[in-house]
Amino acid sequence: MTLLRNKSFVAAILALGIGLTVMFVATSAFAQVGVSVPAGGPNIIQNPISSNITNVSQFVEAVLKGILAIGVPIAVFFIVLSGFRFITAQGNQEKLTAARSNFMYTIIGVAIFIGAWALAQLIAATLKQIGVNA
């Protein structure tokens, strides 16, 4: 019975991994549709991230958006995993303690993640308000 549970858990993790891979690969493939040759000819080096990033604050914003796109599914996965651990603990105190600590660490990580994003947004808004174009 335990082997069957492990096989179904491994199958679920494998399906989740394949689904996330397909989602991210398809997104990057669709992003390549509008690629064009620059006006100066094919020998001009373009910004590989985006053509509208011209300063450091726009670069940081693009990096934070990328981290957000990766971090949110990971956070959701770990919240679901800790819920799964709560369910499979079935009253076993050691497993319940492990599930509770997993959930607590996940929530702390999400809070740090949201706090860092909010701090970056606050700094960017303050710089824009005082007229710094960095």
C-alpha positions in Angstrom: 0.0 0.0 0.0 2.9 2.4 0.8 4.5 1.6 -2.5 1.3 2.5 -4.3 1.1 5.8 -2.5 4.7 6.5 -3.4 4.1 5.7 -7.0 1.1 7.9 -7.2 3.0 10.7 -5.5 5.9 10.4 -7.9 3.4 10.3 -10.8 1.7 13.5 -9.6 5.1 15.3 -9.1 6.2 14.1 -12.6 2.9 15.4 -14.1 3.3 18.7 -12.4 6.9 19.0 -13.6 6.0 18.2 -17.2 3.1 20.7 -17.0 5.2 23.5 -15.7 7.9 22.8 -18.3 5.4 22.8 -21.1 3.9 26.1 -19.8 7.3 27.9 -19.6 8.6 26.5 -22.9 5.4 27.5 -24.7 5.5 31.0 -23.2 9.0 31.5 -24.3 8.3 30.1 -27.8 5.3 32.5 -28.2 7.4 35.4 -27.1 9.6 34.9 -30.2 6.9 35.6 -32.7 7.5 39.4 -33.1 11.3 39.2 -33.6 12.6 41.5 -36.4 15.9 42.7 -37.8 17.1 46.0 -36.3 17.0 49.1 -38.4 20.8 49.4 -38.5 21.2 46.0 -40.0 21.8 42.5 -38.7 25.2 43.4 -37.2 23.8 45.6 -34.4 23.6 43.9 -31.0 20.2 44.2 -29.4 19.3 43.9 -25.8 18.4 40.2 -25.3 16.0 40.9 -22.4 13.8 43.6 -24.0 14.2 46.5 -26.3 12.4 48.9 -24.0 14.8 48.5 -21.0 17.0 51.6 -21.1 18.0 52.1 -17.4 18.8 50.2 -14.2 15.3 50.6 -12.7 13.6 49.1 -15.7 16.1 46.2 -15.6 15.4 45.6 -11.9 11.7 45.7 -12.6 12.1 43.1 -15.5 14.2 40.9 -13.2 11.6 41.1 -10.4 8.8 40.2 -12.8 10.8 37.2 -13.9 11.4 36.1 -10.4 7.7 36.6 -9.6 6.7 34.4 -12.5 9.0 31.7 -11.2 8.4 32.2 -7.4 4.6 32.1 -7.4 4.2 28.6 -8.8 6.9 27.4 -6.5 5.2 28.9 -3.5 1.8 27.4 -4.5 3.5 24.0 -5.0 5.0 24.1 -1.4 1.7 25.2 0.1 0.0 22.3 -1.6 2.8 20.0 -0.5 2.5 21.0 3.1 -1.3 20.4 2.9 -0.6 17.0 1.4 1.7 16.3 4.4 -1.0 17.4 6.8 -3.5 15.0 5.2 -1.1 12.0 5.1 0.1 12.5 8.7 -3.1 10.9 10.0 -2.5 11.9 13.5 1.1 11.0 13.7 2.7 13.7 15.8 6.1 13.6 14.2 4.6 13.9 10.7 2.2 16.7 11.9 5.2 18.6 13.3 7.1 18.2 10.1 4.1 19.4 8.1 3.5 22.3 10.4 7.1 23.5 10.1 7.0 23.0 6.3 3.9 25.2 6.1 5.4 27.8 8.5 8.6 28.0 6.5 6.7 28.3 3.2 4.6 31.2 4.6 7.7 32.9 5.9 9.3 32.5 2.5 6.3 34.0 0.8 6.2 36.9 3.2 9.9 37.6 2.6 9.2 37.4 -1.2 6.3 39.8 -1.0 8.2 42.1 1.3 11.1 42.3 -1.1 8.8 43.0 -4.0 7.0 45.7 -2.0 10.3 47.3 -0.9 11.5 47.4 -4.5 8.2 49.0 -5.7 8.5 51.6 -2.9 12.0 52.5 -3.8 11.1 52.7 -7.5 8.1 54.9 -6.8 10.2 57.2 -4.5 12.9 57.6 -7.1 10.3 58.4 -9.8 8.7 60.9 -7.5 11.9 62.8 -6.8 12.7 62.8 -10.5 15.6 60.3 -10.6 15.8 58.4 -13.8 18.3 55.7 -12.8 
